[in-house]
Amino acid sequence: MNIRTWLLVISFLGLFQQAVYGQFGFSNEVGIIAGPVAFYSDFGQRHDFETNSNNIGFGVGIVHYLNFAYRGDFNIYTRYTYFNDHFKVRSELDYHVTKLEHYGEWVAPDKTSLFADQLRAMSGEVTVIDIGSRLEYYPLSIRAFQANGYKLMPYIGLGIHWVHYKPEVRSSLGDLNSPITTPVKYFNAFQQQAGSTFSVVGSVGVRYKIGQFSDIMLDSRWQQYFTDWADGLNPSLENNGERPVPENKSNDWIYWLNVGYIYYIN
């Protein structure tokens, strides 16, 4: 992503925060998150445990919250509304990397066909940077949680992220797109170029209060990309378009289980 795009994104987030502050007033929270990322892509076999347990990377992120329940130094409540006491806006910048291989039935040791050898020889890696916001809903009172009325605070969230991805696809048999190295369904169905897209993010999590101004967080996230090219593969048509590839039913997506530390800065 070039510097002009970064400046536009940062400027937009700044204007958004100023608009929200002018409308509601808020306090700020910042934090870091980290954890394993399961990448569901065109590598491996759908609903296969070995695929799902091995195509796992690692991600880190920086998060920021708009807390509408308080102004400034937390000694000043905002005007009480249900929205102020039960919603926060979360913005974040994330980075994760996942190495990918084919697993499952079609690369089992008893498979000795050229197709199986080609699949076993393929591997990939995808690097992702994404930035975006989501609205989080807390069914319990945010004010009561901050005042140590209870230690655990569950939440759900939904939002949109902009995604920049950089895939790499390779074969140990040689260059792809040759009859020796590449299964038919992957002919002209891979790319090495970086790209950008949007994604929808849904999450379920819980906070645990460890101090007056600090929480730890466990977050379970599902993120659906609006592209099937994030992993560098997109076998949408087989045999030069003669028939669809039935196993390619959805765009790439991830499941990210992360833990985080949140600090209330004002």
C-alpha positions as CSV (number, residue, x, y, z in Angstrom):
1,M,0.0,0.0,0.0
2,N,1.5,3.4,-1.0
3,I,2.0,6.3,1.4
4,R,-0.9,8.3,-0.2
5,T,-3.4,5.5,0.6
6,W,-2.1,5.3,4.2
7,L,-2.5,9.1,4.6
8,L,-6.1,8.9,3.3
9,V,-7.0,6.1,5.7
10,I,-5.4,7.9,8.7
11,S,-7.1,11.2,7.7
12,F,-10.5,9.4,7.4
13,L,-10.2,7.8,10.8
14,G,-9.2,11.1,12.4
15,L,-12.2,12.9,10.9
16,F,-14.5,10.0,12.0
17,Q,-13.3,10.2,15.6
18,Q,-13.7,14.0,15.6
19,A,-17.3,13.7,14.3
20,V,-18.1,11.0,16.9
21,Y,-16.6,13.1,19.7
22,G,-18.6,16.2,18.7
23,Q,-21.8,14.1,18.7
24,F,-21.4,12.0,21.8
25,G,-18.2,12.7,23.7
26,F,-16.0,9.8,24.6
27,S,-13.0,8.4,26.4
28,N,-10.2,6.3,24.8
29,E,-8.9,2.8,25.3
30,V,-5.9,1.3,23.5
31,G,-4.4,-2.2,23.4
32,I,-2.6,-4.9,21.7
33,I,-3.8,-8.4,20.6
34,A,-2.0,-11.5,19.4
35,G,-2.9,-15.1,18.6
36,P,-3.2,-18.0,16.0
37,V,-4.9,-17.4,12.7
38,A,-6.6,-20.3,10.8
39,F,-6.7,-19.5,7.1
40,Y,-9.5,-21.2,5.1
41,S,-8.5,-21.1,1.5
42,D,-8.1,-23.2,-1.7
43,F,-5.2,-25.1,-0.1
44,G,-6.2,-28.3,1.5
45,Q,-9.6,-30.0,1.8
46,R,-12.9,-28.5,3.0
47,H,-14.0,-29.7,6.5
48,D,-10.7,-31.7,7.0
49,F,-9.2,-31.6,10.5
50,E,-5.6,-31.9,9.2
51,T,-6.1,-29.0,6.9
52,N,-7.7,-26.8,9.5
53,S,-5.1,-27.7,12.2
54,N,-2.1,-27.2,10.0
55,N,-2.8,-24.1,7.8
56,I,-2.5,-21.8,10.8
57,G,-0.4,-18.7,11.1
58,F,0.0,-16.0,13.7
59,G,-1.3,-12.4,13.9
60,V,-0.8,-9.3,16.0
61,G,-2.8,-6.1,16.1
62,I,-3.1,-2.6,17.7
63,V,-6.6,-1.7,18.8
64,H,-8.4,1.5,19.8
65,Y,-11.8,1.9,21.4
66,L,-14.2,4.9,21.7
67,N,-15.9,4.5,25.1
68,F,-19.1,6.6,25.1
69,A,-19.9,6.0,28.8
70,Y,-17.3,8.5,30.0
71,R,-15.7,11.8,29.1
72,G,-12.1,12.7,29.6
73,D,-10.6,11.4,32.8
74,F,-13.4,9.0,33.7
75,N,-14.7,11.3,36.5
76,I,-17.3,12.7,34.2
77,Y,-20.2,10.5,32.9
78,T,-21.7,11.2,29.6
79,R,-25.4,11.7,29.4
80,Y,-27.0,8.3,30.0
81,T,-28.4,6.5,27.0
82,Y,-28.6,2.8,26.2
83,F,-26.2,3.3,23.4
84,N,-23.6,5.0,25.6
85,D,-23.7,2.3,28.2
86,H,-23.8,-0.7,25.9
87,F,-21.8,0.1,22.7
88,K,-18.2,0.9,21.8
89,V,-16.5,1.5,18.5
90,R,-13.4,-0.5,17.9
91,S,-10.7,0.4,15.3
92,E,-7.6,-1.7,14.7
93,L,-4.6,-2.3,12.5
94,D,-3.7,-6.0,12.1
95,Y,-0.9,-8.0,10.6
96,H,-0.7,-11.8,10.1
97,V,1.2,-14.4,8.1
98,T,0.2,-18.0,7.3
99,K,2.0,-20.8,5.5
100,L,-0.2,-23.0,3.4
101,E,-0.1,-26.6,2.1
102,H,-2.4,-29.2,0.8
103,Y,-3.7,-31.7,3.3
104,G,-6.5,-34.3,3.4
105,E,-7.7,-37.3,1.4
106,W,-6.1,-36.4,-1.9
107,V,-2.6,-36.2,-0.6
108,A,-2.8,-39.2,1.7
109,P,0.3,-41.5,1.6
110,D,-1.6,-44.2,-0.4
111,K,-2.3,-41.7,-3.2
112,T,0.4,-42.3,-5.9
113,S,-1.1,-40.4,-8.9
114,L,0.5,-37.4,-10.6
115,F,-2.3,-35.3,-9.3
116,A,-1.4,-36.3,-5.7
117,D,2.3,-35.6,-6.3
118,Q,1.5,-32.2,-7.7
119,L,-0.7,-31.3,-4.7
120,R,2.0,-32.4,-2.2
121,A,4.6,-30.3,-4.0
122,M,2.5,-27.1,-3.9
123,S,2.9,-24.7,-1.0
124,G,2.1,-21.1,-0.4
125,E,2.3,-18.2,2.0
126,V,0.0,-15.2,2.5
127,T,0.8,-12.0,4.3
128,V,-2.2,-9.7,5.3
129,I,-2.4,-6.2,6.6
130,D,-5.9,-4.9,7.4
131,I,-7.4,-1.9,9.0
132,G,-11.0,-1.1,9.9
133,S,-13.7,-0.6,12.5
134,R,-16.5,-2.5,14.1
135,L,-19.4,-1.7,16.5
136,E,-19.3,-3.8,19.7
137,Y,-22.3,-4.5,21.8
138,Y,-22.0,-5.2,25.5
139,P,-25.2,-6.7,27.1
140,L,-24.1,-5.7,30.6
141,S,-23.5,-2.1,31.7
142,I,-20.2,-0.6,30.7
143,R,-20.3,1.8,33.6
144,A,-20.9,-1.0,36.1
145,F,-18.1,-3.0,34.7
146,Q,-15.7,0.0,34.9
147,A,-16.8,0.4,38.6
148,N,-16.0,-3.2,39.3
149,G,-19.6,-4.2,39.5
150,Y,-18.5,-7.5,37.9
151,K,-15.3,-8.9,36.6
152,L,-16.4,-10.5,33.3
153,M,-17.9,-8.5,30.4
154,P,-19.0,-10.4,27.3
155,Y,-19.5,-8.7,23.9
156,I,-20.3,-9.3,20.2
157,G,-19.1,-7.2,17.3
158,L,-19.6,-6.6,13.6
159,G,-17.7,-4.4,11.2
160,I,-15.9,-3.8,7.9
161,H,-12.1,-4.0,7.4
162,W,-10.0,-3.0,4.4
163,V,-7.5,-5.8,3.5
164,H,-4.2,-5.7,1.7
165,Y,-2.9,-9.2,0.9
166,K,0.4,-10.6,-0.6
167,P,0.3,-14.2,-1.7
168,E,3.1,-16.5,-2.8
169,V,2.4,-19.8,-4.5
170,R,5.1,-22.3,-5.5
171,S,5.8,-25.9,-6.4
172,S,8.9,-28.0,-5.5
173,L,8.5,-29.7,-8.9
174,G,9.3,-26.4,-10.8
175,D,7.5,-23.4,-12.2
176,L,3.7,-23.5,-12.1
177,N,1.5,-23.7,-15.1
178,S,3.3,-26.7,-16.6
179,P,1.7,-30.2,-17.0
180,I,4.4,-31.6,-14.7
181,T,3.9,-29.2,-11.8
182,T,0.3,-28.1,-11.8
183,P,-3.0,-29.9,-11.4
184,V,-5.4,-29.1,-14.2
185,K,-7.8,-27.0,-12.0
186,Y,-4.9,-24.7,-11.0
187,F,-3.8,-23.8,-14.6
188,N,-4.0,-20.0,-15.0
189,A,-5.7,-20.0,-11.6
190,F,-3.0,-18.6,-9.4
191,Q,-1.3,-15.2,-8.9
192,Q,1.7,-13.8,-7.0
193,Q,0.7,-10.1,-7.1
194,A,-0.5,-8.2,-4.0
195,G,-4.1,-7.1,-4.0
196,S,-6.7,-5.2,-1.9
197,T,-10.2,-5.9,-0.9
198,F,-12.8,-5.4,1.8
199,S,-14.0,-7.9,4.4
200,V,-16.8,-8.4,6.9
201,V,-15.7,-9.1,10.5
202,G,-17.8,-10.8,13.2
203,S,-16.6,-11.4,16.7
204,V,-17.6,-12.8,20.1
205,G,-15.4,-12.2,23.1
206,V,-15.1,-11.4,26.8
207,R,-13.2,-8.9,28.9
208,Y,-11.8,-9.6,32.4
209,K,-11.0,-6.6,34.6
210,I,-7.6,-6.8,36.2
211,G,-7.3,-3.1,37.4
212,Q,-9.3,0.1,37.4
213,F,-7.9,1.1,34.1
214,S,-6.9,-2.2,32.5
215,D,-8.6,-5.4,31.1
216,I,-7.5,-8.6,29.4
217,M,-9.5,-9.8,26.5
218,L,-10.3,-13.1,24.7
219,D,-11.6,-12.5,21.2
220,S,-12.9,-15.0,18.7
221,R,-13.2,-13.6,15.2
222,W,-14.5,-14.7,11.8
223,Q,-13.5,-12.6,8.8
224,Q,-14.8,-13.2,5.3
225,Y,-12.9,-11.6,2.5
226,F,-14.6,-10.2,-0.6
227,T,-12.2,-12.1,-2.8
228,D,-11.0,-15.7,-3.5
229,W,-7.5,-14.5,-4.5
230,A,-6.1,-13.7,-1.0
231,D,-4.2,-17.1,-0.9
232,G,-3.0,-16.7,-4.5
233,L,-5.3,-19.5,-5.8
234,N,-8.8,-19.3,-7.4
235,P,-9.7,-22.6,-9.2
236,S,-13.1,-21.2,-10.3
237,L,-13.2,-23.1,-13.6
238,E,-11.6,-26.4,-14.6
239,N,-10.3,-27.4,-18.0
240,N,-10.2,-23.9,-19.4
241,G,-13.8,-23.1,-18.3
242,E,-15.5,-26.4,-19.5
243,R,-17.0,-27.0,-16.1
244,P,-17.0,-25.4,-12.6
245,V,-14.9,-26.6,-9.8
246,P,-17.5,-27.9,-7.3
247,E,-15.3,-27.7,-4.2
248,N,-14.5,-24.0,-4.6
249,K,-17.7,-22.8,-2.9
250,S,-16.7,-19.6,-1.1
251,N,-14.1,-16.8,-0.9
252,D,-11.1,-17.0,1.4
253,W,-11.8,-16.4,5.1
254,I,-10.0,-16.6,8.5
255,Y,-10.8,-17.6,12.0
256,W,-8.6,-15.7,14.5
257,L,-8.5,-16.5,18.2
258,N,-6.5,-13.8,20.0
259,V,-5.8,-12.5,23.5
260,G,-5.3,-8.8,24.3
261,Y,-4.4,-6.2,26.9
262,I,-6.6,-3.1,27.0
263,Y,-5.6,0.1,28.8
264,Y,-8.0,3.0,29.5
265,I,-5.9,6.1,28.7
266,N,-8.4,8.9,29.6
